[in-house]
Amino acid sequence: MEPIHKFNNGDGATLCHKCNIVIAEELIDDFYCNKCGIDPILVCNDCSEKRGAEIPEGHIATFYQGICGICNQNKTLLKPEIMEKHEID
């Protein structure tokens, strides 16, 4: 994933990957504004698998429909969550 850089009359700006607001009126390597950077990033299964992610034993995942925080496509997203071992036995 690359930072979103836009040019307006030759001046560069960096946009948030999630909400598209201007993060800085210069070209920087950040991906998210302060608000979006605090929120957990939901990713699609494809992006998760490409990065070698797995849901560890004793964990579950909640699924959402929305925009992937990595590929920016509208897909089914997952957010791993911790569960107590006895809840899944």
Distance bins in CASP14 RR format, pairs under 12 A and 6 or more apart:
PFRMAT RR
TARGET T0000
AUTHOR 0000-0000-0000
RMODE 2
METHOD distances of the structure
MODEL  1
1 17 1 0 0 1 0 0 0 0 0 0 0
1 18 0 0 0 0 0 1 0 0 0 0 0
1 29 0 0 0 0 0 1 0 0 0 0 0
1 30 0 0 0 0 0 1 0 0 0 0 0
1 31 1 0 0 1 0 0 0 0 0 0 0
1 32 0 0 0 0 0 1 0 0 0 0 0
1 41 0 0 0 0 0 1 0 0 0 0 0
1 43 0 0 0 0 0 1 0 0 0 0 0
1 47 0 0 0 0 1 0 0 0 0 0 0
1 50 0 0 0 0 0 1 0 0 0 0 0
1 51 0 0 0 0 0 1 0 0 0 0 0
1 68 0 0 0 0 0 1 0 0 0 0 0
1 69 0 0 0 0 1 0 0 0 0 0 0
1 70 1 0 1 0 0 0 0 0 0 0 0
1 71 1 0 0 1 0 0 0 0 0 0 0
1 72 0 0 0 0 1 0 0 0 0 0 0
2 14 0 0 0 0 0 1 0 0 0 0 0
2 15 0 0 0 0 0 1 0 0 0 0 0
2 17 0 0 0 0 1 0 0 0 0 0 0
2 27 0 0 0 0 0 1 0 0 0 0 0
2 29 0 0 0 0 1 0 0 0 0 0 0
2 30 0 0 0 0 0 1 0 0 0 0 0
2 31 0 0 0 0 1 0 0 0 0 0 0
2 70 0 0 0 0 0 1 0 0 0 0 0
2 71 0 0 0 0 0 1 0 0 0 0 0
2 72 0 0 0 0 0 1 0 0 0 0 0
3 12 0 0 0 0 0 1 0 0 0 0 0
3 13 0 0 0 0 0 1 0 0 0 0 0
3 14 1 0 1 0 0 0 0 0 0 0 0
3 15 0 0 0 0 1 0 0 0 0 0 0
3 16 0 0 0 0 1 0 0 0 0 0 0
3 17 1 0 0 1 0 0 0 0 0 0 0
3 23 0 0 0 0 1 0 0 0 0 0 0
3 24 0 0 0 0 1 0 0 0 0 0 0
3 26 0 0 0 0 0 1 0 0 0 0 0
3 27 1 0 0 1 0 0 0 0 0 0 0
3 28 1 0 0 1 0 0 0 0 0 0 0
3 29 1 0 1 0 0 0 0 0 0 0 0
3 30 1 0 0 1 0 0 0 0 0 0 0
3 31 1 0 0 1 0 0 0 0 0 0 0
3 32 0 0 0 0 1 0 0 0 0 0 0
4 12 0 0 0 0 0 1 0 0 0 0 0
4 13 0 0 0 0 1 0 0 0 0 0 0
4 14 1 0 0 1 0 0 0 0 0 0 0
4 15 1 0 1 0 0 0 0 0 0 0 0
4 16 1 0 0 1 0 0 0 0 0 0 0
4 17 1 0 0 1 0 0 0 0 0 0 0
4 18 0 0 0 0 0 1 0 0 0 0 0
4 19 0 0 0 0 0 1 0 0 0 0 0
4 20 1 0 0 1 0 0 0 0 0 0 0
4 21 0 0 0 0 0 1 0 0 0 0 0
4 22 0 0 0 0 1 0 0 0 0 0 0
4 23 0 0 0 0 1 0 0 0 0 0 0
4 24 0 0 0 0 0 1 0 0 0 0 0
4 27 0 0 0 0 0 1 0 0 0 0 0
4 28 0 0 0 0 0 1 0 0 0 0 0
4 29 0 0 0 0 0 1 0 0 0 0 0
4 30 0 0 0 0 1 0 0 0 0 0 0
4 31 1 0 0 1 0 0 0 0 0 0 0
4 32 0 0 0 0 0 1 0 0 0 0 0
4 33 0 0 0 0 0 1 0 0 0 0 0
4 72 0 0 0 0 1 0 0 0 0 0 0
5 11 0 0 0 0 0 1 0 0 0 0 0
5 12 1 0 0 1 0 0 0 0 0 0 0
5 13 1 0 0 1 0 0 0 0 0 0 0
5 14 1 0 1 0 0 0 0 0 0 0 0
5 15 1 0 0 1 0 0 0 0 0 0 0
5 17 0 0 0 0 0 1 0 0 0 0 0
5 22 0 0 0 0 0 1 0 0 0 0 0
5 23 0 0 0 0 0 1 0 0 0 0 0
5 24 0 0 0 0 0 1 0 0 0 0 0
5 25 0 0 0 0 0 1 0 0 0 0 0
5 26 0 0 0 0 1 0 0 0 0 0 0
5 27 1 0 1 0 0 0 0 0 0 0 0
5 28 0 0 0 0 1 0 0 0 0 0 0
5 29 0 0 0 0 1 0 0 0 0 0 0
5 30 0 0 0 0 0 1 0 0 0 0 0
5 31 0 0 0 0 0 1 0 0 0 0 0
6 12 1 0 0 1 0 0 0 0 0 0 0
6 13 1 0 1 0 0 0 0 0 0 0 0
6 14 1 0 0 1 0 0 0 0 0 0 0
6 15 1 0 0 1 0 0 0 0 0 0 0
6 16 0 0 0 0 0 1 0 0 0 0 0
6 20 0 0 0 0 1 0 0 0 0 0 0
6 21 0 0 0 0 0 1 0 0 0 0 0
6 22 0 0 0 0 1 0 0 0 0 0 0
6 23 0 0 0 0 0 1 0 0 0 0 0
6 24 0 0 0 0 0 1 0 0 0 0 0
6 25 0 0 0 0 0 1 0 0 0 0 0
6 26 0 0 0 0 0 1 0 0 0 0 0
6 27 0 0 0 0 1 0 0 0 0 0 0
7 13 1 0 0 1 0 0 0 0 0 0 0
7 14 0 0 0 0 0 1 0 0 0 0 0
7 15 0 0 0 0 0 1 0 0 0 0 0
7 25 0 0 0 0 0 1 0 0 0 0 0
7 26 0 0 0 0 0 1 0 0 0 0 0
7 27 0 0 0 0 1 0 0 0 0 0 0
8 15 0 0 0 0 0 1 0 0 0 0 0
8 22 0 0 0 0 1 0 0 0 0 0 0
8 25 0 0 0 0 1 0 0 0 0 0 0
9 25 0 0 0 0 0 1 0 0 0 0 0
10 25 0 0 0 0 0 1 0 0 0 0 0
10 26 0 0 0 0 0 1 0 0 0 0 0
10 27 0 0 0 0 0 1 0 0 0 0 0
11 22 0 0 0 0 0 1 0 0 0 0 0
11 24 0 0 0 0 0 1 0 0 0 0 0
11 25 1 0 0 1 0 0 0 0 0 0 0
11 26 0 0 0 0 1 0 0 0 0 0 0
11 27 0 0 0 0 1 0 0 0 0 0 0
12 22 0 0 0 0 1 0 0 0 0 0 0
12 23 0 0 0 0 0 1 0 0 0 0 0
12 24 0 0 0 0 1 0 0 0 0 0 0
12 25 1 0 0 1 0 0 0 0 0 0 0
12 26 1 0 0 1 0 0 0 0 0 0 0
12 27 1 0 1 0 0 0 0 0 0 0 0
12 28 0 0 0 0 1 0 0 0 0 0 0
13 20 0 0 0 0 0 1 0 0 0 0 0
13 21 0 0 0 0 0 1 0 0 0 0 0
13 22 1 0 1 0 0 0 0 0 0 0 0
13 23 1 0 0 1 0 0 0 0 0 0 0
13 24 1 0 0 1 0 0 0 0 0 0 0
13 25 1 0 1 0 0 0 0 0 0 0 0
13 26 1 0 0 1 0 0 0 0 0 0 0
13 27 1 0 0 1 0 0 0 0 0 0 0
13 28 0 0 0 0 1 0 0 0 0 0 0
13 30 0 0 0 0 0 1 0 0 0 0 0
14 20 0 0 0 0 0 1 0 0 0 0 0
14 21 0 0 0 0 0 1 0 0 0 0 0
14 22 1 0 0 1 0 0 0 0 0 0 0
14 23 1 0 1 0 0 0 0 0 0 0 0
14 24 1 0 1 0 0 0 0 0 0 0 0
14 25 0 0 0 0 1 0 0 0 0 0 0
14 26 1 0 0 1 0 0 0 0 0 0 0
14 27 1 0 1 0 0 0 0 0 0 0 0
14 28 1 0 1 0 0 0 0 0 0 0 0
14 29 0 0 0 0 1 0 0 0 0 0 0
14 30 1 0 0 1 0 0 0 0 0 0 0
14 31 0 0 0 0 1 0 0 0 0 0 0
14 32 0 0 0 0 0 1 0 0 0 0 0
14 33 0 0 0 0 1 0 0 0 0 0 0
15 21 1 0 0 1 0 0 0 0 0 0 0
15 22 1 0 0 1 0 0 0 0 0 0 0
15 23 1 0 0 1 0 0 0 0 0 0 0
15 24 0 0 0 0 1 0 0 0 0 0 0
15 25 0 0 0 0 0 1 0 0 0 0 0
15 27 0 0 0 0 0 1 0 0 0 0 0
15 28 0 0 0 0 0 1 0 0 0 0 0
15 30 0 0 0 0 1 0 0 0 0 0 0
15 31 0 0 0 0 1 0 0 0 0 0 0
15 32 0 0 0 0 1 0 0 0 0 0 0
15 33 0 0 0 0 1 0 0 0 0 0 0
15 36 0 0 0 0 0 1 0 0 0 0 0
15 72 0 0 0 0 0 1 0 0 0 0 0
16 22 1 0 0 1 0 0 0 0 0 0 0
16 23 1 0 1 0 0 0 0 0 0 0 0
16 24 0 0 0 0 0 1 0 0 0 0 0
16 28 0 0 0 0 0 1 0 0 0 0 0
16 30 0 0 0 0 1 0 0 0 0 0 0
16 31 1 0 0 1 0 0 0 0 0 0 0
16 32 1 0 1 0 0 0 0 0 0 0 0
16 33 1 0 1 0 0 0 0 0 0 0 0
16 34 0 0 0 0 1 0 0 0 0 0 0
16 35 0 0 0 0 1 0 0 0 0 0 0
16 36 1 0 1 0 0 0 0 0 0 0 0
16 37 0 0 0 0 1 0 0 0 0 0 0
16 38 0 0 0 0 0 1 0 0 0 0 0
16 39 0 0 0 0 0 1 0 0 0 0 0
16 69 0 0 0 0 0 1 0 0 0 0 0
16 72 0 0 0 0 0 1 0 0 0 0 0
17 23 0 0 0 0 1 0 0 0 0 0 0
17 29 0 0 0 0 0 1 0 0 0 0 0
17 30 0 0 0 0 1 0 0 0 0 0 0
17 31 1 0 1 0 0 0 0 0 0 0 0
17 32 1 0 1 0 0 0 0 0 0 0 0
17 33 0 0 0 0 1 0 0 0 0 0 0
17 36 1 0 0 1 0 0 0 0 0 0 0
17 37 0 0 0 0 1 0 0 0 0 0 0
17 39 0 0 0 0 0 1 0 0 0 0 0
17 41 0 0 0 0 1 0 0 0 0 0 0
17 67 0 0 0 0 1 0 0 0 0 0 0
17 68 0 0 0 0 0 1 0 0 0 0 0
17 69 1 0 0 1 0 0 0 0 0 0 0
17 70 0 0 0 0 1 0 0 0 0 0 0
17 71 0 0 0 0 0 1 0 0 0 0 0
17 72 1 0 0 1 0 0 0 0 0 0 0
18 30 0 0 0 0 0 1 0 0 0 0 0
18 31 0 0 0 0 1 0 0 0 0 0 0
18 32 1 0 1 0 0 0 0 0 0 0 0
18 33 1 0 0 1 0 0 0 0 0 0 0
18 34 0 0 0 0 0 1 0 0 0 0 0
18 35 0 0 0 0 1 0 0 0 0 0 0
18 36 1 1 0 0 0 0 0 0 0 0 0
18 37 1 0 0 1 0 0 0 0 0 0 0
18 38 0 0 0 0 0 1 0 0 0 0 0
18 39 1 0 0 1 0 0 0 0 0 0 0
18 40 0 0 0 0 0 1 0 0 0 0 0
18 41 0 0 0 0 1 0 0 0 0 0 0
18 42 0 0 0 0 1 0 0 0 0 0 0
18 66 0 0 0 0 0 1 0 0 0 0 0
18 67 1 0 0 1 0 0 0 0 0 0 0
18 68 0 0 0 0 0 1 0 0 0 0 0
18 69 1 0 0 1 0 0 0 0 0 0 0
18 70 0 0 0 0 0 1 0 0 0 0 0
18 72 0 0 0 0 1 0 0 0 0 0 0
19 31 0 0 0 0 0 1 0 0 0 0 0
19 32 0 0 0 0 1 0 0 0 0 0 0
19 33 1 0 0 1 0 0 0 0 0 0 0
19 34 0 0 0 0 0 1 0 0 0 0 0
19 35 1 0 0 1 0 0 0 0 0 0 0
19 36 1 0 1 0 0 0 0 0 0 0 0
19 37 0 0 0 0 0 1 0 0 0 0 0
19 39 0 0 0 0 1 0 0 0 0 0 0
19 67 0 0 0 0 0 1 0 0 0 0 0
19 69 0 0 0 0 0 1 0 0 0 0 0
19 72 0 0 0 0 0 1 0 0 0 0 0
20 31 0 0 0 0 0 1 0 0 0 0 0
20 32 0 0 0 0 0 1 0 0 0 0 0
20 33 0 0 0 0 1 0 0 0 0 0 0
20 36 0 0 0 0 1 0 0 0 0 0 0
20 67 0 0 0 0 0 1 0 0 0 0 0
20 72 0 0 0 0 0 1 0 0 0 0 0
21 30 0 0 0 0 0 1 0 0 0 0 0
21 32 0 0 0 0 1 0 0 0 0 0 0
21 33 1 0 1 0 0 0 0 0 0 0 0
21 34 0 0 0 0 0 1 0 0 0 0 0
21 35 0 0 0 0 1 0 0 0 0 0 0
21 36 0 0 0 0 1 0 0 0 0 0 0
21 37 0 0 0 0 0 1 0 0 0 0 0
22 28 0 0 0 0 0 1 0 0 0 0 0
22 30 0 0 0 0 0 1 0 0 0 0 0
22 33 0 0 0 0 1 0 0 0 0 0 0
23 29 0 0 0 0 0 1 0 0 0 0 0
23 30 1 0 1 0 0 0 0 0 0 0 0
23 31 0 0 0 0 1 0 0 0 0 0 0
23 32 1 0 0 1 0 0 0 0 0 0 0
23 33 1 0 1 0 0 0 0 0 0 0 0
23 34 0 0 0 0 1 0 0 0 0 0 0
23 35 0 0 0 0 0 1 0 0 0 0 0
23 36 0 0 0 0 1 0 0 0 0 0 0
23 37 0 0 0 0 0 1 0 0 0 0 0
24 30 1 0 0 1 0 0 0 0 0 0 0
24 31 0 0 0 0 0 1 0 0 0 0 0
24 32 0 0 0 0 0 1 0 0 0 0 0
24 33 0 0 0 0 1 0 0 0 0 0 0
24 34 0 0 0 0 0 1 0 0 0 0 0
30 36 0 0 0 0 0 1 0 0 0 0 0
30 37 0 0 0 0 1 0 0 0 0 0 0
31 37 0 0 0 0 1 0 0 0 0 0 0
31 41 0 0 0 0 1 0 0 0 0 0 0
31 69 0 0 0 0 1 0 0 0 0 0 0
31 70 0 0 0 0 1 0 0 0 0 0 0
31 72 0 0 0 0 0 1 0 0 0 0 0
32 38 0 0 0 0 1 0 0 0 0 0 0
32 39 0 0 0 0 1 0 0 0 0 0 0
32 40 0 0 0 0 0 1 0 0 0 0 0
32 41 0 0 0 0 1 0 0 0 0 0 0
32 69 0 0 0 0 1 0 0 0 0 0 0
32 70 0 0 0 0 0 1 0 0 0 0 0
33 39 0 0 0 0 0 1 0 0 0 0 0
36 42 0 0 0 0 0 1 0 0 0 0 0
36 67 0 0 0 0 0 1 0 0 0 0 0
36 69 0 0 0 0 1 0 0 0 0 0 0
37 69 0 0 0 0 0 1 0 0 0 0 0
39 69 0 0 0 0 0 1 0 0 0 0 0
39 79 0 0 0 0 0 1 0 0 0 0 0
40 62 0 0 0 0 0 1 0 0 0 0 0
40 64 0 0 0 0 0 1 0 0 0 0 0
40 69 0 0 0 0 0 1 0 0 0 0 0
40 77 0 0 0 0 0 1 0 0 0 0 0
40 78 0 0 0 0 0 1 0 0 0 0 0
40 79 1 0 0 1 0 0 0 0 0 0 0
40 80 0 0 0 0 1 0 0 0 0 0 0
40 81 0 0 0 0 0 1 0 0 0 0 0
41 47 0 0 0 0 1 0 0 0 0 0 0
41 48 0 0 0 0 0 1 0 0 0 0 0
41 51 0 0 0 0 0 1 0 0 0 0 0
41 53 0 0 0 0 0 1 0 0 0 0 0
41 64 0 0 0 0 0 1 0 0 0 0 0
41 66 0 0 0 0 0 1 0 0 0 0 0
41 67 0 0 0 0 0 1 0 0 0 0 0
41 68 0 0 0 0 1 0 0 0 0 0 0
41 69 1 0 1 0 0 0 0 0 0 0 0
41 70 1 0 0 1 0 0 0 0 0 0 0
41 71 0 0 0 0 0 1 0 0 0 0 0
41 72 0 0 0 0 0 1 0 0 0 0 0
41 77 0 0 0 0 1 0 0 0 0 0 0
41 78 0 0 0 0 0 1 0 0 0 0 0
41 79 0 0 0 0 1 0 0 0 0 0 0
41 80 0 0 0 0 0 1 0 0 0 0 0
42 48 0 0 0 0 1 0 0 0 0 0 0
42 61 0 0 0 0 0 1 0 0 0 0 0
42 62 0 0 0 0 1 0 0 0 0 0 0
42 63 0 0 0 0 1 0 0 0 0 0 0
42 64 1 0 1 0 0 0 0 0 0 0 0
42 65 0 0 0 0 1 0 0 0 0 0 0
42 66 1 0 0 1 0 0 0 0 0 0 0
42 67 0 0 0 0 1 0 0 0 0 0 0
42 68 1 0 0 1 0 0 0 0 0 0 0
42 69 1 0 0 1 0 0 0 0 0 0 0
42 70 0 0 0 0 1 0 0 0 0 0 0
42 71 0 0 0 0 0 1 0 0 0 0 0
42 72 0 0 0 0 0 1 0 0 0 0 0
42 74 0 0 0 0 0 1 0 0 0 0 0
42 75 0 0 0 0 1 0 0 0 0 0 0
42 76 0 0 0 0 1 0 0 0 0 0 0
42 77 1 1 0 0 0 0 0 0 0 0 0
42 78 1 0 0 1 0 0 0 0 0 0 0
42 79 1 0 1 0 0 0 0 0 0 0 0
42 80 0 0 0 0 0 1 0 0 0 0 0
42 81 0 0 0 0 0 1 0 0 0 0 0
43 49 0 0 0 0 1 0 0 0 0 0 0
43 50 0 0 0 0 1 0 0 0 0 0 0
43 51 0 0 0 0 1 0 0 0 0 0 0
43 52 0 0 0 0 0 1 0 0 0 0 0
43 53 1 0 0 1 0 0 0 0 0 0 0
43 61 0 0 0 0 0 1 0 0 0 0 0
43 63 0 0 0 0 0 1 0 0 0 0 0
43 64 0 0 0 0 0 1 0 0 0 0 0
43 66 0 0 0 0 0 1 0 0 0 0 0
43 67 0 0 0 0 0 1 0 0 0 0 0
43 68 1 0 1 0 0 0 0 0 0 0 0
43 69 1 0 1 0 0 0 0 0 0 0 0
43 70 1 0 1 0 0 0 0 0 0 0 0
43 71 0 0 0 0 1 0 0 0 0 0 0
43 72 0 0 0 0 0 1 0 0 0 0 0
43 73 0 0 0 0 0 1 0 0 0 0 0
43 75 0 0 0 0 1 0 0 0 0 0 0
43 76 0 0 0 0 0 1 0 0 0 0 0
43 77 1 0 0 1 0 0 0 0 0 0 0
43 78 1 0 0 1 0 0 0 0 0 0 0
43 79 0 0 0 0 1 0 0 0 0 0 0
43 80 0 0 0 0 1 0 0 0 0 0 0
44 50 0 0 0 0 1 0 0 0 0 0 0
44 51 0 0 0 0 0 1 0 0 0 0 0
44 53 0 0 0 0 0 1 0 0 0 0 0
44 61 0 0 0 0 0 1 0 0 0 0 0
44 63 0 0 0 0 0 1 0 0 0 0 0
44 64 0 0 0 0 0 1 0 0 0 0 0
44 65 0 0 0 0 0 1 0 0 0 0 0
44 66 0 0 0 0 1 0 0 0 0 0 0
44 67 0 0 0 0 1 0 0 0 0 0 0
44 68 1 0 1 0 0 0 0 0 0 0 0
44 69 0 0 0 0 1 0 0 0 0 0 0
44 70 1 0 0 1 0 0 0 0 0 0 0
44 71 1 0 0 1 0 0 0 0 0 0 0
44 72 0 0 0 0 1 0 0 0 0 0 0
44 73 1 0 0 1 0 0 0 0 0 0 0
44 74 0 0 0 0 1 0 0 0 0 0 0
44 75 1 1 0 0 0 0 0 0 0 0 0
44 76 1 0 0 1 0 0 0 0 0 0 0
44 77 1 0 1 0 0 0 0 0 0 0 0
44 78 1 0 0 1 0 0 0 0 0 0 0
44 79 0 0 0 0 0 1 0 0 0 0 0
45 51 0 0 0 0 0 1 0 0 0 0 0
45 52 0 0 0 0 0 1 0 0 0 0 0
45 53 0 0 0 0 1 0 0 0 0 0 0
45 54 0 0 0 0 0 1 0 0 0 0 0
45 55 0 0 0 0 0 1 0 0 0 0 0
45 61 0 0 0 0 1 0 0 0 0 0 0
45 63 0 0 0 0 1 0 0 0 0 0 0
45 64 0 0 0 0 0 1 0 0 0 0 0
45 68 0 0 0 0 1 0 0 0 0 0 0
45 70 0 0 0 0 0 1 0 0 0 0 0
45 71 0 0 0 0 0 1 0 0 0 0 0
45 73 0 0 0 0 0 1 0 0 0 0 0
45 75 1 0 0 1 0 0 0 0 0 0 0
45 76 1 0 0 1 0 0 0 0 0 0 0
45 77 0 0 0 0 1 0 0 0 0 0 0
45 78 1 0 0 1 0 0 0 0 0 0 0
45 79 0 0 0 0 0 1 0 0 0 0 0
45 80 0 0 0 0 0 1 0 0 0 0 0
46 52 0 0 0 0 0 1 0 0 0 0 0
46 53 0 0 0 0 0 1 0 0 0 0 0
46 68 0 0 0 0 1 0 0 0 0 0 0
46 69 0 0 0 0 0 1 0 0 0 0 0
46 70 0 0 0 0 1 0 0 0 0 0 0
46 71 1 0 0 1 0 0 0 0 0 0 0
46 73 0 0 0 0 1 0 0 0 0 0 0
46 75 1 0 0 1 0 0 0 0 0 0 0
46 76 0 0 0 0 1 0 0 0 0 0 0
46 77 0 0 0 0 0 1 0 0 0 0 0
46 78 0 0 0 0 0 1 0 0 0 0 0
47 53 0 0 0 0 1 0 0 0 0 0 0
47 67 0 0 0 0 0 1 0 0 0 0 0
47 68 1 0 1 0 0 0 0 0 0 0 0
47 69 1 0 0 1 0 0 0 0 0 0 0
47 70 1 0 1 0 0 0 0 0 0 0 0
47 71 1 0 1 0 0 0 0 0 0 0 0
47 72 0 0 0 0 1 0 0 0 0 0 0
47 73 0 0 0 0 1 0 0 0 0 0 0
47 75 0 0 0 0 1 0 0 0 0 0 0
47 76 0 0 0 0 0 1 0 0 0 0 0
47 77 0 0 0 0 1 0 0 0 0 0 0
47 78 0 0 0 0 1 0 0 0 0 0 0
48 54 0 0 0 0 1 0 0 0 0 0 0
48 55 0 0 0 0 1 0 0 0 0 0 0
48 61 0 0 0 0 1 0 0 0 0 0 0
48 63 0 0 0 0 0 1 0 0 0 0 0
48 68 0 0 0 0 1 0 0 0 0 0 0
48 69 0 0 0 0 0 1 0 0 0 0 0
48 70 0 0 0 0 1 0 0 0 0 0 0
48 71 0 0 0 0 0 1 0 0 0 0 0
48 75 0 0 0 0 0 1 0 0 0 0 0
48 76 0 0 0 0 0 1 0 0 0 0 0
48 77 0 0 0 0 1 0 0 0 0 0 0
48 78 1 0 0 1 0 0 0 0 0 0 0
48 79 0 0 0 0 0 1 0 0 0 0 0
48 80 0 0 0 0 1 0 0 0 0 0 0
49 55 0 0 0 0 0 1 0 0 0 0 0
49 70 0 0 0 0 0 1 0 0 0 0 0
49 71 0 0 0 0 0 1 0 0 0 0 0
49 78 0 0 0 0 0 1 0 0 0 0 0
50 68 0 0 0 0 0 1 0 0 0 0 0
50 70 0 0 0 0 1 0 0 0 0 0 0
50 71 0 0 0 0 1 0 0 0 0 0 0
51 68 0 0 0 0 0 1 0 0 0 0 0
51 70 0 0 0 0 1 0 0 0 0 0 0
51 71 0 0 0 0 0 1 0 0 0 0 0
53 59 0 0 0 0 0 1 0 0 0 0 0
53 61 0 0 0 0 0 1 0 0 0 0 0
53 70 0 0 0 0 0 1 0 0 0 0 0
53 78 0 0 0 0 1 0 0 0 0 0 0
53 79 0 0 0 0 0 1 0 0 0 0 0
53 80 0 0 0 0 1 0 0 0 0 0 0
54 61 0 0 0 0 0 1 0 0 0 0 0
54 78 0 0 0 0 0 1 0 0 0 0 0
54 80 0 0 0 0 1 0 0 0 0 0 0
55 61 1 0 1 0 0 0 0 0 0 0 0
55 62 0 0 0 0 0 1 0 0 0 0 0
55 63 0 0 0 0 0 1 0 0 0 0 0
55 78 0 0 0 0 1 0 0 0 0 0 0
55 79 0 0 0 0 0 1 0 0 0 0 0
55 80 1 0 1 0 0 0 0 0 0 0 0
55 81 0 0 0 0 1 0 0 0 0 0 0
55 82 0 0 0 0 0 1 0 0 0 0 0
55 83 0 0 0 0 0 1 0 0 0 0 0
55 88 0 0 0 0 0 1 0 0 0 0 0
56 80 1 0 0 1 0 0 0 0 0 0 0
56 81 0 0 0 0 0 1 0 0 0 0 0
56 82 0 0 0 0 1 0 0 0 0 0 0
56 83 0 0 0 0 0 1 0 0 0 0 0
56 85 0 0 0 0 0 1 0 0 0 0 0
56 88 0 0 0 0 0 1 0 0 0 0 0
57 80 0 0 0 0 0 1 0 0 0 0 0
57 82 0 0 0 0 0 1 0 0 0 0 0
57 83 0 0 0 0 0 1 0 0 0 0 0
57 85 0 0 0 0 1 0 0 0 0 0 0
57 88 0 0 0 0 1 0 0 0 0 0 0
57 89 0 0 0 0 0 1 0 0 0 0 0
58 80 0 0 0 0 0 1 0 0 0 0 0
58 81 0 0 0 0 1 0 0 0 0 0 0
58 82 1 0 0 1 0 0 0 0 0 0 0
58 83 1 0 1 0 0 0 0 0 0 0 0
58 84 0 0 0 0 1 0 0 0 0 0 0
58 85 1 0 1 0 0 0 0 0 0 0 0
58 86 0 0 0 0 1 0 0 0 0 0 0
58 87 0 0 0 0 1 0 0 0 0 0 0
58 88 1 0 1 0 0 0 0 0 0 0 0
58 89 0 0 0 0 1 0 0 0 0 0 0
59 78 0 0 0 0 0 1 0 0 0 0 0
59 79 0 0 0 0 0 1 0 0 0 0 0
59 80 1 0 1 0 0 0 0 0 0 0 0
59 81 1 0 0 1 0 0 0 0 0 0 0
59 82 1 0 1 0 0 0 0 0 0 0 0
59 83 1 0 0 1 0 0 0 0 0 0 0
59 84 0 0 0 0 0 1 0 0 0 0 0
59 85 0 0 0 0 0 1 0 0 0 0 0
59 87 0 0 0 0 0 1 0 0 0 0 0
59 88 0 0 0 0 1 0 0 0 0 0 0
60 78 0 0 0 0 1 0 0 0 0 0 0
60 79 0 0 0 0 1 0 0 0 0 0 0
60 80 1 0 0 1 0 0 0 0 0 0 0
60 81 1 0 1 0 0 0 0 0 0 0 0
60 82 0 0 0 0 1 0 0 0 0 0 0
60 83 1 0 1 0 0 0 0 0 0 0 0
60 84 0 0 0 0 0 1 0 0 0 0 0
60 85 0 0 0 0 0 1 0 0 0 0 0
60 87 0 0 0 0 1 0 0 0 0 0 0
60 88 1 0 0 1 0 0 0 0 0 0 0
61 76 0 0 0 0 0 1 0 0 0 0 0
61 77 0 0 0 0 1 0 0 0 0 0 0
61 78 1 0 1 0 0 0 0 0 0 0 0
61 79 1 0 0 1 0 0 0 0 0 0 0
61 80 1 0 1 0 0 0 0 0 0 0 0
61 81 1 0 0 1 0 0 0 0 0 0 0
61 82 0 0 0 0 0 1 0 0 0 0 0
61 83 0 0 0 0 0 1 0 0 0 0 0
62 76 0 0 0 0 0 1 0 0 0 0 0
62 77 0 0 0 0 1 0 0 0 0 0 0
62 78 1 0 0 1 0 0 0 0 0 0 0
62 79 1 0 1 0 0 0 0 0 0 0 0
62 80 0 0 0 0 1 0 0 0 0 0 0
62 81 1 0 1 0 0 0 0 0 0 0 0
62 82 0 0 0 0 0 1 0 0 0 0 0
62 83 0 0 0 0 0 1 0 0 0 0 0
63 75 0 0 0 0 0 1 0 0 0 0 0
63 76 1 0 1 0 0 0 0 0 0 0 0
63 77 1 0 0 1 0 0 0 0 0 0 0
63 78 1 0 1 0 0 0 0 0 0 0 0
63 79 0 0 0 0 1 0 0 0 0 0 0
63 80 0 0 0 0 0 1 0 0 0 0 0
63 81 0 0 0 0 0 1 0 0 0 0 0
64 74 0 0 0 0 0 1 0 0 0 0 0
64 75 0 0 0 0 1 0 0 0 0 0 0
64 76 1 0 0 1 0 0 0 0 0 0 0
64 77 1 0 1 0 0 0 0 0 0 0 0
64 78 1 0 0 1 0 0 0 0 0 0 0
64 79 1 0 0 1 0 0 0 0 0 0 0
64 81 0 0 0 0 0 1 0 0 0 0 0
65 73 0 0 0 0 0 1 0 0 0 0 0
65 74 1 0 0 1 0 0 0 0 0 0 0
65 75 1 0 0 1 0 0 0 0 0 0 0
65 76 1 0 0 1 0 0 0 0 0 0 0
65 77 1 0 0 1 0 0 0 0 0 0 0
65 78 0 0 0 0 0 1 0 0 0 0 0
66 72 0 0 0 0 0 1 0 0 0 0 0
66 73 0 0 0 0 1 0 0 0 0 0 0
66 74 1 0 1 0 0 0 0 0 0 0 0
66 75 1 0 0 1 0 0 0 0 0 0 0
66 76 1 0 0 1 0 0 0 0 0 0 0
66 77 1 0 1 0 0 0 0 0 0 0 0
66 78 0 0 0 0 0 1 0 0 0 0 0
66 79 0 0 0 0 0 1 0 0 0 0 0
67 73 1 0 0 1 0 0 0 0 0 0 0
67 74 1 0 1 0 0 0 0 0 0 0 0
67 75 1 0 0 1 0 0 0 0 0 0 0
67 76 0 0 0 0 0 1 0 0 0 0 0
67 77 1 0 0 1 0 0 0 0 0 0 0
68 74 1 0 0 1 0 0 0 0 0 0 0
68 75 1 0 1 0 0 0 0 0 0 0 0
68 76 0 0 0 0 1 0 0 0 0 0 0
68 77 1 0 0 1 0 0 0 0 0 0 0
68 78 0 0 0 0 1 0 0 0 0 0 0
68 79 0 0 0 0 0 1 0 0 0 0 0
69 75 0 0 0 0 1 0 0 0 0 0 0
69 77 1 0 0 1 0 0 0 0 0 0 0
69 78 0 0 0 0 0 1 0 0 0 0 0
69 79 0 0 0 0 0 1 0 0 0 0 0
70 77 0 0 0 0 0 1 0 0 0 0 0
71 77 0 0 0 0 0 1 0 0 0 0 0
81 87 0 0 0 0 0 1 0 0 0 0 0
81 88 0 0 0 0 0 1 0 0 0 0 0
82 88 0 0 0 0 0 1 0 0 0 0 0
83 89 0 0 0 0 0 1 0 0 0 0 0
END
